[in-house]
Amino acid sequence: SNVNIYESSSQNLLACGGGGGGSGGGGMSLKDRKEKDLEKAQKSLQFFESKKAQAEAKGESTDAIDKKIEKYKKKIMKLEKWFEDCSYNLSAYF
């Protein structure tokens, strides 16, 4: 029973970018990359939302823009979930 708890905790640490030694050399940590990805996705979402408003004001179709907005909303939700899961799982260790 304790082995299962250890295994799942160890997997969470690895999935969240912790518990496994150094990153090797000058590269960003997994958390830093995820933060940067989240910032980019949020900026992209804002950009496409403003593009949609412009297109609507001109009476143009927003179908393509709507797809981009949906894509970035999903990406943001996925990244935010990663941070929630990791902060919860890692708080027990640090």
C-alpha positions as CSV (number, residue, x, y, z in Angstrom):
1,S,0.0,0.0,0.0
2,N,2.8,2.4,0.9
3,V,4.6,1.6,-2.3
4,N,1.6,2.9,-4.4
5,I,1.6,6.2,-2.5
6,Y,5.4,6.5,-3.1
7,E,5.1,5.7,-6.8
8,S,2.3,8.1,-7.4
9,S,4.1,10.9,-5.5
10,S,7.3,10.2,-7.3
11,Q,5.5,10.3,-10.7
12,N,3.9,13.6,-9.7
13,L,7.2,15.1,-8.7
14,L,8.7,14.0,-12.0
15,A,5.7,15.2,-14.1
16,C,5.9,18.6,-12.3
17,G,9.6,19.0,-12.8
18,G,10.9,18.1,-9.4
19,G,12.6,15.3,-7.6
20,G,15.1,14.5,-10.3
21,G,18.5,16.1,-10.1
22,G,19.7,19.0,-12.2
23,S,18.4,20.0,-15.6
24,G,21.8,19.6,-17.2
25,G,23.0,23.0,-18.4
26,G,21.6,26.4,-18.9
27,G,18.1,25.2,-20.0
28,M,14.9,26.5,-18.4
29,S,13.3,24.4,-15.9
30,L,10.0,22.7,-16.7
31,K,8.1,25.2,-14.5
32,D,9.8,28.2,-16.2
33,R,8.9,26.8,-19.6
34,K,5.3,26.3,-18.6
35,E,5.1,29.8,-17.1
36,K,6.5,31.2,-20.4
37,D,4.0,29.1,-22.4
38,L,1.2,30.4,-20.2
39,E,2.2,34.0,-20.7
40,K,2.4,33.5,-24.5
41,A,-0.9,31.8,-24.6
42,Q,-2.6,34.6,-22.6
43,K,-1.1,37.3,-24.8
44,S,-2.2,35.3,-27.9
45,L,-5.7,35.0,-26.5
46,Q,-5.9,38.8,-25.9
47,F,-4.6,39.4,-29.4
48,F,-7.2,37.2,-31.1
49,E,-10.0,38.6,-28.9
50,S,-9.2,42.1,-30.1
51,K,-9.0,40.8,-33.7
52,K,-12.5,39.3,-33.2
53,A,-13.9,42.6,-31.9
54,Q,-12.4,44.4,-35.0
55,A,-13.8,41.8,-37.4
56,E,-17.2,42.0,-35.7
57,A,-17.2,45.8,-36.0
58,K,-16.5,45.5,-39.7
59,G,-19.2,42.8,-40.1
60,E,-16.6,40.2,-41.1
61,S,-16.8,36.5,-40.3
62,T,-15.0,35.5,-37.1
63,D,-15.0,31.7,-37.6
64,A,-11.2,31.4,-38.1
65,I,-10.6,33.7,-35.2
66,D,-13.1,31.8,-33.0
67,K,-11.1,28.6,-33.6
68,K,-7.8,30.4,-32.5
69,I,-9.5,31.8,-29.4
70,E,-10.8,28.3,-28.5
71,K,-7.3,26.8,-29.0
72,Y,-5.7,29.3,-26.7
73,K,-8.4,29.0,-24.1
74,K,-7.9,25.2,-24.0
75,K,-4.1,25.7,-23.8
76,I,-4.4,28.2,-20.9
77,M,-6.8,25.8,-19.0
78,K,-4.4,22.9,-19.5
79,L,-1.4,24.9,-18.3
80,E,-3.3,26.4,-15.3
81,K,-4.4,22.9,-14.3
82,W,-0.8,21.7,-14.5
83,F,0.2,24.5,-12.1
84,E,-2.7,23.7,-9.7
85,D,-1.9,20.0,-9.7
86,C,1.8,20.6,-9.2
87,S,1.5,23.2,-6.5
88,Y,-0.8,20.9,-4.6
89,N,1.3,17.8,-5.1
90,L,4.6,19.6,-4.4
91,S,3.5,21.5,-1.3
92,A,3.7,18.3,0.7
93,Y,7.5,18.0,-0.1
94,F,8.8,21.6,0.1
